[in-house]
Amino acid sequence: MTAIWSGLRSGLAAATALTMTTVLPAFAETTITAVMHSGLRVLDPVITTAHITRDNAFMIFDTLVALDEDFVVQPQMASFEVSEDGLSYTFTLRDGLKWHDGGEVTPADCIASMKRWMQRDGGGQMIEARMESLEATGDNSFELTLTEPFPYTLEAMAKPSGLALFMMPERLASTPANEPIPEMIGSGPFKFVQDEFQPGVKVVYEKNEDYVPAEGPQSWFAGAKDVKVDRVEWVTMPDAQTSLNALMNGEIDFLEQVPVDLLPLLEGMPGLQNQVLAPLGYVTIGRMNFLHPPFDDPKIRQAAKLALSQEDVLTALIGNPDYFKVCGAIFGCDTPFEFSDGSESLTSGGDIEAAKALLEEAGYDGTPVVLMQPTDVVTLTAQPIVAAQALREAGFTVDMQPMDWQTLVTRRASQADPADGGWNLFFTNWIVPEVSNPLANIMLPGRGDDAWFGWPTDETMNGLLDDFASAAELEDQKAAAQQIQARVMENVNYIHLGQYFNPSAWSDSLTGITEAPFPVFWGVEKEG
């Protein structure tokens, strides 16, 4: 928590005042103040896929390997070699890696971090299913050995989101994957300032003076992560107009998400810039709970999908069609796996009458749909409202329950009955790179309790994912991806509601802001 200074003795205050009249500070501390898309409460990047938790983790932790802006896997904490038969991956840690508490990074730390990640991530689970061994081979090296080739191994380890593979000290990585780690100790470019953390209100990071950047130019999450400021502070301002005013008044330096309808206020405003930094954009989706009525019935899931319209949701969410795209492709439009099979009702305005008929055919008994509605994230407030209206028109009973996003992130992990604090439906957003590949898309695996929130059991989907994983040629991968697209729409693993683009804005005092799927603060300088 932020330290509260009180009770300063008058003599000390007077002495300080006299000193300040004659002595200049040795240096001027530079601090970037940013308003991110959400407040931060959940810290552990393994127990949730919440984007703000991921963003926080990238400040503190580092990764073994990383994707650059060309989607190429690069060494980050470790170099790697792959055997000719594709069964062995040898990692060698680079020199100078230290944890924030001063300890050396060891192979044991990395092995424990990988094993914990494998319990929760879909790609990690597929690696684990093929894993023969994972063991140290020296003081700074370790080896992953598989029983059969899995060409996606490095890509799964390098993906930047949902869930990214962060390295932690062994004592933290030994925490059960369903329990939060007790402290934020990483080896990354920033240190988490625990004493100043106010959950949901403020997060403070200090430059890690001991950080040794990787070689190579900065490119997305790969290469040198040079920190050029002393501190970064994330402050929470749930009201969009308030945060925009703060930026225009110089009270903050960076605003991650500017509502498109407020962009005209920035036109011609001196000293400010705005740009869509994630050119592939986001997709927005609805996820159902497969464990409890009514969405344990596939016909009722189909009825809900029929009731919804991408254009209605995107118009309410973004407004300006220049910043959204009706897109039936679950892997995103303008990606290698752009297929639209089964999305016709979603992209053509929905079909309320067909939804009503299917709901009656399924024998829906009026079981309430507990719909969780986040109220404090501008890009998540519209979807529940539009969906609730459409579902009610189709004949569903909807119990929409407002809460802040971090409460939703915590509650969605509960498998309790919806009447006892559980849930039936929530909406969230993903950057396109984290859903553009079938093996990266964490919503696809149908592994029951080991699946992502909603917990579908879908052996058909699991088989299709295996087909994709074993496909050596792009055309075979595309064929498998098209079948996965059709399966999502048939089984309604989730409701794909289109693609949108969100501009960020920042002060001219900042330089080094770069395009990336989400904001990074290494490489950014602040003047003045």
C-alpha positions as CSV (number, residue, x, y, z in Angstrom):
1,M,0.0,0.0,0.0
2,T,1.1,3.6,-0.6
3,A,3.1,4.8,2.4
4,I,1.3,7.6,4.2
5,W,3.7,10.1,5.7
6,S,2.5,11.9,8.8
7,G,3.7,13.4,12.1
8,L,6.9,15.1,10.7
9,R,8.5,17.1,13.4
10,S,8.5,20.8,12.9
11,G,12.3,21.0,13.3
12,L,12.9,18.4,10.5
13,A,10.4,20.3,8.3
14,A,12.2,23.5,8.8
15,A,15.6,22.0,8.2
16,T,14.3,20.4,5.0
17,A,12.9,23.8,3.8
18,L,16.2,25.5,4.5
19,T,18.2,22.8,2.7
20,M,16.0,22.9,-0.4
21,T,16.7,26.6,-0.8
22,T,20.4,25.9,-1.2
23,V,20.8,22.3,-2.5
24,L,19.6,21.0,-5.8
25,P,18.6,17.4,-6.2
26,A,21.2,15.1,-7.6
27,F,18.8,13.9,-10.4
28,A,15.2,14.4,-11.5
29,E,13.3,11.1,-11.3
30,T,11.3,10.3,-14.5
31,T,7.9,8.7,-14.0
32,I,5.5,7.6,-16.7
33,T,1.9,7.7,-15.4
34,A,-0.5,5.6,-17.4
35,V,-4.2,4.7,-17.3
36,M,-4.6,1.1,-18.5
37,H,-7.8,-0.6,-19.6
38,S,-8.5,-2.0,-16.1
39,G,-7.5,-1.8,-12.5
40,L,-5.2,-4.6,-11.3
41,R,-6.1,-7.0,-8.5
42,V,-5.3,-10.5,-9.7
43,L,-1.5,-10.8,-9.9
44,D,-0.7,-14.4,-10.8
45,P,-0.4,-14.8,-14.6
46,V,-1.0,-18.5,-14.5
47,I,-4.3,-18.6,-12.7
48,T,-6.0,-16.1,-15.0
49,T,-5.9,-15.0,-18.6
50,A,-7.0,-11.4,-17.7
51,H,-5.1,-9.0,-19.9
52,I,-4.2,-6.6,-17.2
53,T,-2.6,-9.5,-15.2
54,R,-0.6,-10.4,-18.3
55,D,0.4,-6.8,-18.8
56,N,1.6,-6.6,-15.2
57,A,3.5,-9.9,-15.6
58,F,5.4,-8.6,-18.7
59,M,6.7,-5.7,-16.6
60,I,8.0,-8.0,-13.9
61,F,8.8,-11.4,-15.4
62,D,10.8,-12.4,-18.5
63,T,10.3,-15.3,-20.9
64,L,12.6,-18.0,-22.2
65,V,11.8,-17.2,-25.8
66,A,9.7,-14.5,-27.4
67,L,7.8,-13.6,-30.5
68,D,9.1,-10.6,-32.6
69,E,6.9,-8.4,-34.8
70,D,7.3,-10.9,-37.7
71,F,5.9,-13.7,-35.5
72,V,9.3,-15.4,-35.4
73,V,10.5,-17.1,-32.2
74,Q,13.6,-15.5,-30.8
75,P,15.9,-16.3,-27.8
76,Q,15.1,-14.2,-24.8
77,M,16.3,-15.6,-21.5
78,A,17.7,-18.6,-23.2
79,S,19.1,-19.7,-26.6
80,F,17.7,-23.0,-27.9
81,E,18.7,-25.9,-30.1
82,V,16.3,-28.4,-31.6
83,S,17.4,-31.9,-32.5
84,E,17.1,-33.1,-36.1
85,D,14.3,-35.6,-35.2
86,G,12.3,-32.8,-33.4
87,L,12.2,-34.6,-30.1
88,S,14.8,-32.7,-28.0
89,Y,14.9,-29.0,-27.2
90,T,18.0,-27.8,-25.4
91,F,17.9,-24.4,-23.7
92,T,20.9,-22.5,-22.4
93,L,20.4,-19.5,-20.1
94,R,22.3,-16.4,-21.0
95,D,24.7,-14.7,-18.6
96,G,23.6,-12.1,-16.1
97,L,20.1,-13.3,-15.3
98,K,19.1,-12.5,-11.7
99,W,15.9,-12.5,-9.7
100,H,14.8,-9.2,-8.2
101,D,15.8,-10.5,-4.8
102,G,19.4,-11.1,-6.0
103,G,19.2,-14.8,-6.6
104,E,20.7,-16.4,-9.7
105,V,18.2,-17.8,-12.3
106,T,18.8,-21.5,-12.6
107,P,17.5,-24.4,-14.7
108,A,15.5,-25.6,-11.7
109,D,13.5,-22.3,-11.7
110,C,12.7,-22.6,-15.4
111,I,11.7,-26.3,-15.2
112,A,9.3,-25.5,-12.3
113,S,7.9,-22.5,-14.2
114,M,7.3,-24.6,-17.3
115,K,5.6,-27.4,-15.3
116,R,3.2,-25.0,-13.6
117,W,2.3,-23.3,-16.9
118,M,1.7,-26.7,-18.5
119,Q,-1.1,-27.4,-16.0
120,R,-3.1,-24.4,-17.2
121,D,-2.3,-23.5,-20.8
122,G,-3.7,-25.5,-23.8
123,G,-0.5,-25.5,-25.7
124,G,1.4,-26.4,-22.6
125,Q,-0.9,-29.3,-22.0
126,M,-0.2,-30.6,-25.5
127,I,3.5,-30.4,-24.8
128,E,3.1,-32.2,-21.5
129,A,1.1,-34.9,-23.1
130,R,4.1,-35.6,-25.4
131,M,6.8,-35.0,-22.8
132,E,9.2,-37.8,-21.9
133,S,11.4,-35.7,-19.7
134,L,12.3,-32.1,-18.6
135,E,15.6,-32.0,-16.7
136,A,18.7,-29.9,-16.1
137,T,21.7,-30.8,-18.2
138,G,24.2,-28.4,-16.6
139,D,24.4,-25.3,-14.3
140,N,22.8,-23.1,-17.0
141,S,21.1,-25.5,-19.3
142,F,18.1,-27.9,-19.4
143,E,16.5,-30.2,-22.0
144,L,12.9,-30.9,-22.9
145,T,12.5,-34.3,-24.6
146,L,9.3,-35.4,-26.3
147,T,7.9,-38.8,-27.2
148,E,6.8,-37.5,-30.6
149,P,7.5,-34.4,-32.6
150,F,5.3,-31.4,-31.8
151,P,6.3,-28.6,-34.2
152,Y,4.4,-26.0,-32.2
153,T,6.6,-26.3,-29.1
154,L,8.6,-23.1,-29.4
155,E,5.6,-21.1,-30.6
156,A,3.6,-22.2,-27.6
157,M,6.4,-21.2,-25.3
158,A,6.8,-17.8,-27.1
159,K,3.2,-16.7,-27.4
160,P,2.7,-13.4,-25.6
161,S,-0.8,-14.1,-24.2
162,G,-3.3,-16.5,-23.0
163,L,-1.2,-17.9,-21.2
164,A,2.3,-16.6,-21.7
165,L,5.2,-18.7,-20.2
166,F,6.8,-16.5,-17.6
167,M,9.9,-17.6,-15.6
168,M,9.7,-17.4,-11.8
169,P,11.9,-18.5,-8.9
170,E,11.4,-22.2,-8.1
171,R,9.8,-21.4,-4.7
172,L,7.1,-19.4,-6.5
173,A,6.7,-21.8,-9.4
174,S,6.1,-24.7,-7.0
175,T,2.8,-23.1,-5.9
176,P,-0.1,-25.2,-7.1
177,A,-1.4,-23.8,-10.4
178,N,-4.9,-23.1,-8.9
179,E,-3.4,-21.0,-6.0
180,P,-1.9,-17.5,-6.4
181,I,1.8,-17.1,-6.0
182,P,2.6,-15.2,-2.8
183,E,5.0,-12.5,-4.2
184,M,5.9,-10.7,-7.4
185,I,9.6,-11.6,-7.8
186,G,10.8,-11.9,-11.4
187,S,13.9,-11.2,-13.5
188,G,12.3,-8.7,-15.9
189,P,13.0,-5.1,-16.7
190,F,10.9,-3.6,-13.9
191,K,10.5,-4.4,-10.2
192,F,7.0,-4.5,-8.6
193,V,6.8,-2.1,-5.7
194,Q,4.7,-4.0,-3.2
195,D,4.5,-1.3,-0.6
196,E,2.8,1.1,-3.1
197,F,0.4,-1.4,-4.6
198,Q,-3.2,-0.5,-4.1
199,P,-5.3,-3.3,-5.6
200,G,-7.7,-1.9,-8.3
201,V,-6.3,1.6,-7.8
202,K,-2.6,2.0,-8.3
203,V,0.4,-0.1,-9.4
204,V,4.0,1.1,-9.2
205,Y,7.1,-0.3,-11.0
206,E,10.7,0.7,-10.6
207,K,13.5,0.2,-13.1
208,N,15.4,-3.0,-12.4
209,E,19.0,-1.6,-12.3
210,D,20.4,-5.2,-12.5
211,Y,18.6,-6.2,-15.6
212,V,20.8,-7.2,-18.5
213,P,18.8,-6.8,-21.8
214,A,18.9,-9.5,-24.4
215,E,20.8,-9.0,-27.5
216,G,19.2,-7.6,-30.7
217,P,16.8,-4.7,-31.4
218,Q,13.6,-4.4,-29.5
219,S,10.8,-6.1,-31.5
220,W,7.5,-6.7,-29.7
221,F,8.5,-9.0,-26.8
222,A,11.9,-10.0,-28.1
223,G,15.3,-8.3,-28.1
224,A,16.5,-5.6,-25.8
225,K,14.1,-4.4,-23.1
226,D,16.0,-1.2,-22.2
227,V,14.2,0.7,-19.5
228,K,14.7,4.5,-19.9
229,V,12.7,5.9,-17.0
230,D,12.9,5.4,-13.3
231,R,9.3,4.5,-12.5
232,V,6.0,3.6,-14.2
233,E,2.8,4.1,-12.4
234,W,-0.6,2.7,-13.5
235,V,-3.5,4.6,-12.0
236,T,-7.1,3.5,-12.3
237,M,-9.7,5.9,-13.8
238,P,-12.8,3.9,-14.7
239,D,-14.6,6.9,-16.3
240,A,-13.4,7.4,-19.9
241,Q,-14.0,11.2,-19.9
242,T,-12.1,11.7,-16.7
243,S,-9.1,9.8,-18.0
244,L,-9.1,11.7,-21.2
245,N,-9.3,15.0,-19.4
246,A,-6.4,13.9,-17.2
247,L,-4.4,13.3,-20.4
248,M,-5.3,16.6,-21.9
249,N,-4.4,18.4,-18.7
250,G,-1.0,16.7,-18.4
251,E,-1.9,14.7,-15.3
252,I,-1.2,11.4,-17.0
253,D,1.1,10.5,-19.9
254,F,-0.5,7.5,-21.5
255,L,-4.0,6.3,-22.0
256,E,-4.3,2.7,-23.3
257,Q,-7.9,2.8,-24.6
258,V,-9.6,5.9,-25.9
259,P,-13.3,5.4,-26.7
260,V,-13.8,6.1,-30.4
261,D,-16.6,8.5,-29.8
262,L,-14.3,10.7,-27.7
263,L,-11.5,10.8,-30.4
264,P,-12.8,14.1,-31.8
265,L,-11.8,15.8,-28.5
266,L,-8.2,15.0,-29.4
267,E,-8.3,16.5,-32.9
268,G,-6.0,19.5,-33.1
269,M,-5.1,19.1,-29.4
270,P,-1.4,20.2,-29.2
271,G,1.1,18.0,-27.4
272,L,-0.9,14.8,-27.8
273,Q,-0.8,11.8,-30.2
274,N,-3.2,8.9,-30.8
275,Q,-2.9,5.8,-32.9
276,V,-4.1,2.2,-33.1
277,L,-1.0,0.4,-31.7
278,A,-2.3,-3.1,-32.3
279,P,-3.0,-3.2,-36.0
280,L,-4.6,-6.6,-36.0
281,G,-7.0,-5.5,-33.4
282,Y,-9.1,-7.5,-31.0
283,V,-12.0,-9.9,-31.1
284,T,-14.8,-9.9,-28.6
285,I,-16.5,-13.1,-27.5
286,G,-19.1,-14.6,-25.2
287,R,-18.2,-17.6,-23.1
288,M,-20.8,-20.0,-21.7
289,N,-20.6,-22.3,-18.7
290,F,-21.0,-25.9,-19.9
291,L,-21.4,-27.3,-16.5
292,H,-24.8,-25.9,-15.5
293,P,-28.2,-25.4,-17.1
294,P,-29.2,-23.9,-19.4
295,F,-26.0,-23.9,-21.4
296,D,-25.1,-27.6,-20.7
297,D,-27.6,-28.2,-23.6
298,P,-26.0,-27.6,-27.1
299,K,-29.4,-26.7,-28.6
300,I,-29.8,-23.9,-26.0
301,R,-26.2,-22.7,-26.7
302,Q,-27.2,-22.6,-30.4
303,A,-30.3,-20.6,-29.6
304,A,-28.2,-18.0,-27.8
305,K,-25.9,-17.8,-30.7
306,L,-28.8,-17.3,-33.2
307,A,-30.1,-14.5,-31.1
308,L,-26.9,-12.4,-31.3
309,S,-25.7,-10.0,-34.0
310,Q,-22.1,-9.0,-34.5
311,E,-23.1,-5.6,-35.9
312,D,-25.4,-4.8,-33.0
313,V,-22.7,-5.6,-30.5
314,L,-19.9,-3.8,-32.4
315,T,-22.0,-0.7,-33.0
316,A,-22.8,-0.4,-29.3
317,L,-19.2,-1.2,-28.3
318,I,-17.3,1.0,-30.8
319,G,-19.8,3.0,-32.8
320,N,-17.7,4.2,-35.7
321,P,-17.5,1.4,-38.4
322,D,-14.0,2.6,-39.3
323,Y,-12.9,0.9,-36.1
324,F,-14.7,-2.4,-36.3
325,K,-15.2,-5.3,-38.7
326,V,-18.1,-7.7,-38.9
327,C,-16.0,-10.9,-39.2
328,G,-17.1,-14.5,-39.0
329,A,-13.6,-15.9,-38.7
330,I,-12.8,-17.1,-35.2
331,F,-9.1,-16.8,-35.9
332,G,-9.5,-13.2,-37.1
333,C,-9.9,-11.6,-40.5
334,D,-6.7,-11.0,-42.4
335,T,-5.0,-14.0,-40.9
336,P,-3.8,-17.3,-42.5
337,F,-6.8,-19.2,-41.0
338,E,-9.6,-16.8,-42.0
339,F,-12.7,-19.1,-42.5
340,S,-16.3,-18.1,-41.8
341,D,-18.1,-21.5,-41.8
342,G,-21.1,-21.5,-39.5
343,S,-21.1,-17.8,-38.7
344,E,-23.9,-16.7,-41.1
345,S,-26.4,-15.7,-38.4
346,L,-23.8,-13.8,-36.4
347,T,-22.7,-11.8,-39.4
348,S,-26.1,-11.2,-41.0
349,G,-27.8,-9.6,-38.0
350,G,-28.9,-12.6,-35.9
351,D,-32.1,-14.5,-36.2
352,I,-34.4,-14.0,-33.2
353,E,-37.3,-16.1,-34.7
354,A,-35.0,-19.1,-35.3
355,A,-33.6,-18.7,-31.7
356,K,-37.2,-18.7,-30.3
357,A,-38.0,-21.9,-32.3
358,L,-34.9,-23.7,-31.2
359,L,-35.3,-22.7,-27.6
360,E,-38.9,-24.1,-27.6
361,E,-37.6,-27.3,-29.3
362,A,-35.0,-27.7,-26.6
363,G,-37.6,-27.5,-23.9
364,Y,-36.1,-24.5,-22.2
365,D,-37.7,-24.2,-18.7
366,G,-36.9,-20.6,-17.9
367,T,-33.7,-21.3,-16.0
368,P,-32.1,-17.9,-15.5
369,V,-29.0,-17.0,-17.4
370,V,-26.6,-15.4,-14.8
371,L,-24.8,-12.9,-17.0
372,M,-21.9,-11.2,-15.4
373,Q,-21.7,-7.5,-16.4
374,P,-18.4,-5.6,-15.9
375,T,-19.1,-1.9,-15.2
376,D,-15.6,-0.4,-15.1
377,V,-13.9,-1.4,-18.5
378,V,-15.0,0.7,-21.4
379,T,-14.5,-2.1,-23.9
380,L,-16.6,-4.6,-21.9
381,T,-19.6,-2.7,-20.8
382,A,-21.7,-2.8,-24.1
383,Q,-21.6,-6.5,-24.9
384,P,-23.7,-7.7,-21.8
385,I,-26.3,-5.1,-22.3
386,V,-26.8,-5.9,-26.0
387,A,-26.7,-9.6,-25.4
388,A,-29.2,-9.4,-22.5
389,Q,-31.7,-7.6,-24.7
390,A,-31.3,-10.1,-27.6
391,L,-31.5,-13.1,-25.3
392,R,-34.7,-11.8,-23.6
393,E,-36.3,-11.2,-27.0
394,A,-35.5,-14.8,-27.9
395,G,-37.2,-16.0,-24.7
396,F,-34.4,-16.4,-22.2
397,T,-34.7,-15.3,-18.6
398,V,-31.6,-13.2,-18.0
399,D,-30.2,-12.2,-14.6
400,M,-27.6,-9.6,-15.4
401,Q,-25.4,-9.0,-12.4
402,P,-23.1,-5.8,-12.4
403,M,-19.6,-6.0,-10.9
404,D,-16.2,-4.6,-11.6
405,W,-13.9,-6.5,-14.0
406,Q,-11.5,-7.9,-11.4
407,T,-14.4,-9.3,-9.4
408,L,-15.6,-11.0,-12.6
409,V,-12.1,-12.3,-13.3
410,T,-12.1,-13.9,-9.9
411,R,-15.7,-15.2,-10.1
412,R,-15.4,-16.8,-13.5
413,A,-13.0,-19.3,-11.9
414,S,-15.9,-20.7,-9.8
415,Q,-17.6,-23.9,-10.8
416,A,-20.4,-23.3,-8.3
417,D,-24.0,-23.4,-9.3
418,P,-25.1,-20.0,-10.7
419,A,-27.6,-19.7,-7.9
420,D,-24.8,-20.1,-5.4
421,G,-22.3,-17.5,-6.7
422,G,-21.4,-19.2,-10.0
423,W,-22.3,-17.9,-13.5
424,N,-23.7,-18.8,-17.0
425,L,-22.2,-16.3,-19.4
426,F,-19.6,-13.6,-19.6
427,F,-17.9,-11.6,-22.3
428,T,-14.3,-10.8,-22.9
429,N,-11.8,-9.6,-25.5
430,W,-8.7,-11.1,-27.0
431,I,-5.9,-9.6,-29.1
432,V,-6.0,-11.3,-32.5
433,P,-2.5,-12.8,-32.2
434,E,-3.6,-14.8,-29.2
435,V,-6.5,-16.5,-31.0
436,S,-5.2,-16.5,-34.6
437,N,-3.7,-20.0,-34.3
438,P,-5.7,-23.0,-33.2
439,L,-3.1,-24.1,-30.7
440,A,-2.7,-20.6,-29.2
441,N,-6.5,-20.1,-28.8
442,I,-7.0,-21.1,-25.2
443,M,-10.8,-21.2,-25.6
444,L,-10.7,-24.2,-27.9
445,P,-9.5,-27.3,-25.9
446,G,-12.4,-29.4,-24.6
447,R,-10.7,-30.9,-21.5
448,G,-13.4,-30.5,-19.0
449,D,-12.1,-29.3,-15.7
450,D,-8.7,-28.7,-17.3
451,A,-10.2,-26.4,-20.0
452,W,-10.5,-22.7,-19.8
453,F,-13.3,-21.1,-17.8
454,G,-16.6,-22.7,-19.0
455,W,-15.0,-26.1,-18.9
456,P,-16.3,-27.8,-22.0
457,T,-15.7,-31.5,-22.6
458,D,-15.3,-31.8,-26.3
459,E,-13.4,-34.8,-27.6
460,T,-14.2,-33.9,-31.2
461,M,-12.5,-30.6,-30.8
462,N,-9.5,-32.2,-29.0
463,G,-9.1,-34.6,-32.0
464,L,-9.2,-31.7,-34.5
465,L,-6.5,-29.8,-32.5
466,D,-4.4,-32.9,-32.6
467,D,-4.9,-33.0,-36.4
468,F,-3.8,-29.5,-36.7
469,A,-0.7,-30.1,-34.4
470,S,0.4,-33.0,-36.6
471,A,-0.1,-31.3,-39.9
472,A,3.3,-30.5,-41.5
473,E,2.0,-28.5,-44.5
474,L,0.2,-25.2,-44.4
475,E,-2.6,-26.6,-46.6
476,D,-3.2,-29.4,-44.2
477,Q,-3.2,-26.9,-41.3
478,K,-5.8,-24.8,-43.1
479,A,-8.0,-27.8,-43.6
480,A,-7.9,-28.7,-39.9
481,A,-8.4,-25.0,-39.0
482,Q,-11.5,-24.8,-41.1
483,Q,-13.0,-27.9,-39.4
484,I,-12.2,-26.3,-36.0
485,Q,-14.0,-23.1,-37.1
486,A,-17.1,-25.2,-38.1
487,R,-16.9,-27.1,-34.8
488,V,-16.9,-23.9,-32.7
489,M,-20.0,-22.7,-34.5
490,E,-21.7,-26.1,-34.2
491,N,-20.9,-26.8,-30.6
492,V,-20.8,-23.1,-29.6
493,N,-17.6,-23.4,-27.7
494,Y,-17.9,-19.6,-27.6
495,I,-19.8,-16.9,-29.4
496,H,-17.5,-15.0,-31.8
497,L,-18.8,-11.4,-32.0
498,G,-16.4,-9.7,-34.4
499,Q,-13.2,-7.7,-34.6
500,Y,-12.4,-4.1,-33.5
501,F,-9.6,-1.7,-33.2
502,N,-8.8,0.5,-30.2
503,P,-6.7,3.7,-30.4
504,S,-4.3,4.7,-27.6
505,A,-3.3,8.3,-26.8
506,W,-0.2,9.8,-25.2
507,S,1.7,12.9,-24.5
508,D,4.4,14.2,-26.8
509,S,6.7,14.1,-23.8
510,L,6.9,10.3,-24.5
511,T,9.0,8.9,-27.3
512,G,9.6,5.3,-28.2
513,I,6.0,4.2,-28.2
514,T,5.8,1.3,-30.6
515,E,3.2,-0.9,-32.2
516,A,2.6,-4.1,-30.3
517,P,-0.4,-6.3,-29.4
518,F,-0.5,-4.4,-26.1
519,P,1.5,-1.6,-24.5
520,V,5.1,-2.1,-23.5
521,F,7.0,0.4,-21.4
522,W,10.6,-0.6,-22.1
523,G,12.2,1.5,-24.7
524,V,10.0,4.5,-23.8
525,E,11.6,7.8,-22.8
526,K,10.1,10.8,-21.1
527,E,11.2,14.4,-21.6
528,G,10.8,17.2,-19.1
